[in-house]
């Protein structure tokens, strides 16, 4: 039987005894061993660089990710690629094309990541993780690696006074409270090669046209609600304020007049820009994955 070449995995996915269901063609125990039991490549800390790629078509980024991973050596730099994409639907290896209900002219591209169908478009943070899992604290189970990525998203949402959560069996991050509780706000999909090198990554909706999510069954789920940070913050701002839970607002209530109070609340709830969220999420990923 040939050696392991790669693994396409959805976040939270366990290795299936049937290799074909894992998106690769050999025994999964060999890959698990290569990721769990390999020795760190160096006792030195490997820095993760942030690479701003701006806005570009998904196909160009996809080709560049694979080329970078193909050319990696033991000393290649670990990188997070920060990107904003033109509208595109991408399919994972496990995707059922019927989950694209009506593309409305938006390109549909088959990829080699795990998972189902998702949408990328303007106003969305996309960060691709070109890392070597064999290095230092990253040496371990893919599942732990995925949980760190998810935690980076949850931490980022907290910066904007939003609560996110995981859902068992439904990869991604979802709002956990308020009027939009249960709505999906972030998606994950990874490629992990036998070498321990990864690409693809995570997307977080910031301020988007959300209509294209209704053109698909996001991640294979019919009628799944999707939202973004701006929408969630706007709805939250229109709800009664829980001042006891927010020391910043509570302090202002006790020290300024009503007009100034209105101005401070407006500033406190102002939606973040895309570059701001890009850097917030990138820094969270750096901290948790280095």
N, C-alpha and C positions, 0 to 999 in steps of 0.2 A: 504494500500500500504506500502511496506517495507521502511525503512529509507534509505537515501542516503549512498552509500558505497564508491563510487569513481567517479572521472571524468577523462577521457582521452581527452586531448585537444591539438589541433594543434595551434601553435602560431598565434594569430590574430583571431582565431575562436570564433564566438559569440555562446552563448547558443541557441540551436534550440528548438522551441516549441515542436518538436517531440523528447522525451527523448532518443529513441533508436538511433537517429542520433548523439547524443552526446557521445555515447560509455558507457552509464550507463542506469539504468532501472527505474529511478524514476524522479519525477518532478525536473527540473533544478532550480526552484526558491528557493528550500530549500538549495541547495548547494551555490547558489549565496549569500543567506542570511548568511550562516555560515561563508563565507569568508569576506563579506563586513561589517557585523554589529557586529561580535564577538569582545569582549574586548581583549586588549593585555594581555598576560599571566603574564607579569611582567613589572614594570616600569624600570627595569634594562636593559642595552643593552646586547643583546645576540651576542656573538662573533661567527664568522663562521670560523671553523678550515679547514685547507687545508690538505688533506690526499693523499699522493703519493702511488698509488697502482702499479705503474710500468706497464709492459705489461702483459696482461692476457686475456684469452678467454672471449668473451662477455657473454656467458652463466653463467660463474662464477660470473661476476660482477652483472648481472641481478638478480641472486638468492640472492646475498649479499645485494643488494639495498632493495629488498622486505623484507628480514629478518630484516634488520636494521629498516625499517619503521614500520613493524609489532610490534617490541619491543619498540618503542618510548614511552617515558613518557613526562610529562610536563617539566622535567629538562634535557631531552636528548640534546646532543650537535648538533648544526647545522653544517653540513660538506659539503665541496666540494671535490668530489673524482676525482683525476686527473689520467687518464688512457690512455694507448695506447693499441689498440686491434689487435689481429690477424684478417686476412681478414674475413668479415662476412657481409651478408645482413640482415637487420632487418626490420620487417613489423610492422606498427602501426595497431591499431584496425580497422581503415578505409581502410587499404591497399587492393588493388586488386592484387592478386598473379600474374596476367598476366603481371604486370609491371616488373616482373623479366623476362627479355627476354631470357636470357641464363646464368645460374649461373656459368658455367665453373668450376664446382666442389667446389665453395665457399659455405659454409653453409648458409642456409636461416632460420632465427629464428623468430617465431611469438612473439610479445611483447604485453604489455598492455599500451603502450604510445599512444598518439594521432598521427595522420598523416599517411603518406604513407610509401613507401620503401626508405631506404637509405643504404649507404655503409660506413663501418668503416674498417680501415686498418692501417698498419704501416705508420708512418709519419704524422699522424693526431692527433691533440689535441682533446681529449674527456673529458669533465668535467660534472660530474653528480651532481645535486643539491639536496641534502637531507636536506631540510629546512622546517621550520614551518611558514607558511604565516601569522599566527595569531600574530606573535611577532612584536611589535613596528611598525616601518615605513613600514614593509612588509604587514601589515593588509590593505587589499584593493582588488581591482579587479585583477583577473588573467591576464587580458590584460595588465595592468600596469607592473606587474611582468615580463611578456614576453618582453615588450618594454625595460625594464632595462637590460635583458639578451642580447637582440639584440644590445643595445647601448654599452655594454661591448665589443662585437665583433667589432663594428665599431671603438671604441676607440683603440682597439688592432691593427687593421689594420693601423690606422693613425700612430702608432709608427713606422711602416715600410713603411711609405710614400705611402700607398694605401688607396683609398677611397671606402668605402662600403655604401650600401643603402638597405633599405627595399623595398619590392615590394608588393603592395596590392594584396591579394588573393594568394600569393605564398610564404609560410613561408620560412624563412632563410635570409641570407645576401648575397648580390650580389655586384660585383665590379661595380662602377658607372661611371668610365671613362677609357680612354685608349683603346688599341687594344682589351682588354678582357672585355670591358664594357658589363654588363648583365650576365656574367658568375657567377655561384653560387660557393661560397667559404666556406659557413658555413650552417649547418642545425640545427634545433631545434625540439625537441619533448618532451613532458612532461606528467607526471602522477600527478594529484592533487587529493588527497583523501578528503573526507568530513571533516576530522579532520584538513584540511589545510596543511597537510604534503605532500611534493613533492618528486619525484625522476625522473629518466631519466634526460635529460639535453641538452647540446649543443656540437657540433663538429665543429672544424675549420681545414681546410686542410692546411698543412704546406709544406711538401715536400714528395709527395706520388707518387706511381704508379697510374695514373688517369684512366687507362684502364678499371677497374671494373665499373666505373660510366657509361660506354657505354654498359654494360651488363644489365642495368636496365633503366627504365624511372624514373629518380630521383624525388622523391616526387610526382610521378604520371604524370610527364610532359615528353612527348616524345621529343627527340632531345635537351634536356636542356644541355647547355654547363656547365661543371664544371672545376674548376681550383684550384690552391693552391698558397700559398704565394711565394714560390720559383719561380714558373713559371711566376707569375705576375711581380715579381721584376726583373727577367731576361729580360722580354720583355720591361718593363719600362726603364731599364738601357740601352737598345739598341736604345731607342728613343732619339731625340734631347733633351738636358737638358734645362729646363725652369729655368734659374738661378735666374731670378727676383723673382720667387715664392719660392726659397729655400735660405734663408739668410746664411746658413752654407756654401753652395757651392759658393754663390756670394761673401762672404768675402774672401774665399780662392782664387778665381779668381783674386781679386784685390791685393793679397799680396804675391803670390808665383809663381815660374816658372812653365812651362808646365809639366815637368816630375813629380814634386811633386803634381801638380794638378791632374794628372792621378791617382796617388796612393791614394790620399784623396777621389776622387770620387769612386774608387773601394771599399775602406773601408766603405764609406758612404752607398753604395748599397749592401754590403755583406749580403747574406741571413741569417736569424736567425736560430739557432738550435731549435730542437723540445723542449728541456727543457726550453729554453728562452721564447718561445711563450706560453708554458704551464703556466709559472709563470706570464707572462704579462697578459694573459687572466684571470687567477685565481685572481690576485690582482684587476683587473678591476671589476670582479664580486663581490669580497669582498666589495669593496668601494661602489658599487651601490646598493647592497642588504642588507648590514648591517643596 
